[in-house]
Amino acid sequence: METLTRSKMTHVLIADDETHTRLSLSFILESAGYLVTDAPDGQEALDKILALKRTSHPINLLVLDIEMPRLTGWELLDELEERNIFLPTIIITGFSDSPRMVSFPKDGLWSLLLNHLPAAFDSLCFKSLAE
């Protein structure tokens, strides 16, 4: 399998209902050379993933909040799995007490960020894609 590089326009979808979080992450990732699409809820994220699936720039990495309207982050991941779509996923959330968070590594998700974003977010994205 060929390793993804930023020069190949890695396409990141940020799904978060907090506007400031989406805008901040979009700015950080676009500044680092990533192509970024965002969605304010899980349903819109699912719609965009499906619409972009067969284009020249499908989504390669999902940055996902858990608590969102319409579809939660967990429901979005379940919907993707039902469609046999498996994306490297970075979860960002302020809700670490969810029972499902305990099973997080078993779910095949890549990384988890709680409450705030580390300075090395770009390197975390790149590492998630390379594994």
Contacts in CASP RR format, 6 or more apart in sequence:
PFRMAT RR
TARGET T0000
AUTHOR 0000-0000-0000
METHOD contacts of the structure
MODEL  1
METLTRSKMTHVLIADDETHTRLSLSFILESAGYLVTDAPDGQEALDKIL
ALKRTSHPINLLVLDIEMPRLTGWELLDELEERNIFLPTIIITGFSDSPR
MVSFPKDGLWSLLLNHLPAAFDSLCFKSLAE
3 129 0 8 1.000
3 130 0 8 1.000
4 10 0 8 1.000
4 60 0 8 1.000
4 129 0 8 1.000
4 130 0 8 1.000
6 32 0 8 1.000
6 33 0 8 1.000
6 34 0 8 1.000
6 126 0 8 1.000
9 34 0 8 1.000
9 35 0 8 1.000
9 57 0 8 1.000
10 34 0 8 1.000
10 35 0 8 1.000
10 60 0 8 1.000
10 61 0 8 1.000
10 125 0 8 1.000
10 129 0 8 1.000
11 34 0 8 1.000
11 35 0 8 1.000
11 36 0 8 1.000
11 37 0 8 1.000
11 52 0 8 1.000
11 57 0 8 1.000
11 58 0 8 1.000
11 59 0 8 1.000
11 60 0 8 1.000
11 61 0 8 1.000
12 29 0 8 1.000
12 34 0 8 1.000
12 35 0 8 1.000
12 36 0 8 1.000
12 37 0 8 1.000
12 59 0 8 1.000
12 60 0 8 1.000
12 61 0 8 1.000
12 62 0 8 1.000
12 63 0 8 1.000
12 125 0 8 1.000
13 36 0 8 1.000
13 37 0 8 1.000
13 38 0 8 1.000
13 39 0 8 1.000
13 45 0 8 1.000
13 48 0 8 1.000
13 49 0 8 1.000
13 59 0 8 1.000
13 61 0 8 1.000
13 62 0 8 1.000
13 63 0 8 1.000
14 21 0 8 1.000
14 22 0 8 1.000
14 25 0 8 1.000
14 26 0 8 1.000
14 29 0 8 1.000
14 36 0 8 1.000
14 37 0 8 1.000
14 38 0 8 1.000
14 39 0 8 1.000
14 63 0 8 1.000
15 38 0 8 1.000
15 39 0 8 1.000
15 40 0 8 1.000
15 41 0 8 1.000
15 42 0 8 1.000
15 44 0 8 1.000
15 45 0 8 1.000
15 62 0 8 1.000
15 63 0 8 1.000
15 64 0 8 1.000
15 65 0 8 1.000
15 68 0 8 1.000
15 73 0 8 1.000
15 76 0 8 1.000
16 22 0 8 1.000
16 25 0 8 1.000
16 38 0 8 1.000
16 40 0 8 1.000
16 63 0 8 1.000
16 64 0 8 1.000
16 65 0 8 1.000
16 68 0 8 1.000
16 92 0 8 1.000
17 40 0 8 1.000
17 41 0 8 1.000
17 65 0 8 1.000
17 67 0 8 1.000
17 68 0 8 1.000
17 69 0 8 1.000
18 65 0 8 1.000
19 40 0 8 1.000
21 65 0 8 1.000
21 92 0 8 1.000
22 38 0 8 1.000
22 40 0 8 1.000
24 117 0 8 1.000
25 36 0 8 1.000
25 38 0 8 1.000
25 63 0 8 1.000
25 117 0 8 1.000
25 121 0 8 1.000
26 36 0 8 1.000
26 38 0 8 1.000
28 117 0 8 1.000
28 121 0 8 1.000
28 122 0 8 1.000
29 36 0 8 1.000
29 122 0 8 1.000
29 125 0 8 1.000
30 36 0 8 1.000
32 122 0 8 1.000
32 125 0 8 1.000
34 125 0 8 1.000
35 57 0 8 1.000
37 48 0 8 1.000
37 52 0 8 1.000
37 59 0 8 1.000
39 45 0 8 1.000
39 47 0 8 1.000
39 48 0 8 1.000
40 68 0 8 1.000
40 69 0 8 1.000
41 68 0 8 1.000
41 69 0 8 1.000
41 70 0 8 1.000
41 71 0 8 1.000
42 68 0 8 1.000
42 69 0 8 1.000
42 70 0 8 1.000
42 71 0 8 1.000
42 72 0 8 1.000
42 73 0 8 1.000
42 75 0 8 1.000
42 76 0 8 1.000
43 70 0 8 1.000
43 71 0 8 1.000
44 70 0 8 1.000
45 62 0 8 1.000
45 64 0 8 1.000
45 71 0 8 1.000
45 76 0 8 1.000
46 71 0 8 1.000
46 76 0 8 1.000
46 79 0 8 1.000
46 80 0 8 1.000
48 59 0 8 1.000
49 59 0 8 1.000
49 62 0 8 1.000
49 80 0 8 1.000
49 85 0 8 1.000
49 87 0 8 1.000
50 83 0 8 1.000
52 58 0 8 1.000
52 59 0 8 1.000
53 59 0 8 1.000
53 85 0 8 1.000
59 87 0 8 1.000
60 87 0 8 1.000
60 88 0 8 1.000
60 129 0 8 1.000
61 87 0 8 1.000
61 88 0 8 1.000
61 89 0 8 1.000
61 90 0 8 1.000
61 125 0 8 1.000
61 128 0 8 1.000
61 129 0 8 1.000
62 87 0 8 1.000
62 88 0 8 1.000
62 89 0 8 1.000
62 90 0 8 1.000
63 89 0 8 1.000
63 90 0 8 1.000
63 92 0 8 1.000
63 125 0 8 1.000
64 73 0 8 1.000
64 76 0 8 1.000
64 77 0 8 1.000
64 89 0 8 1.000
64 90 0 8 1.000
64 91 0 8 1.000
64 92 0 8 1.000
65 73 0 8 1.000
65 91 0 8 1.000
65 92 0 8 1.000
65 93 0 8 1.000
66 72 0 8 1.000
66 73 0 8 1.000
66 74 0 8 1.000
66 91 0 8 1.000
66 93 0 8 1.000
66 94 0 8 1.000
66 95 0 8 1.000
66 98 0 8 1.000
67 73 0 8 1.000
67 93 0 8 1.000
67 95 0 8 1.000
68 76 0 8 1.000
71 79 0 8 1.000
73 91 0 8 1.000
74 100 0 8 1.000
77 89 0 8 1.000
77 107 0 8 1.000
77 109 0 8 1.000
80 86 0 8 1.000
80 87 0 8 1.000
88 110 0 8 1.000
88 128 0 8 1.000
88 129 0 8 1.000
88 131 0 8 1.000
89 109 0 8 1.000
89 110 0 8 1.000
89 111 0 8 1.000
89 128 0 8 1.000
90 110 0 8 1.000
90 111 0 8 1.000
90 112 0 8 1.000
90 113 0 8 1.000
90 124 0 8 1.000
90 125 0 8 1.000
90 128 0 8 1.000
91 104 0 8 1.000
91 109 0 8 1.000
91 111 0 8 1.000
91 112 0 8 1.000
91 113 0 8 1.000
92 113 0 8 1.000
92 114 0 8 1.000
92 117 0 8 1.000
93 101 0 8 1.000
93 112 0 8 1.000
93 113 0 8 1.000
93 114 0 8 1.000
94 114 0 8 1.000
94 115 0 8 1.000
95 101 0 8 1.000
96 114 0 8 1.000
96 115 0 8 1.000
100 107 0 8 1.000
101 112 0 8 1.000
104 112 0 8 1.000
110 128 0 8 1.000
110 131 0 8 1.000
111 124 0 8 1.000
111 127 0 8 1.000
111 128 0 8 1.000
113 121 0 8 1.000
113 124 0 8 1.000
118 124 0 8 1.000
END
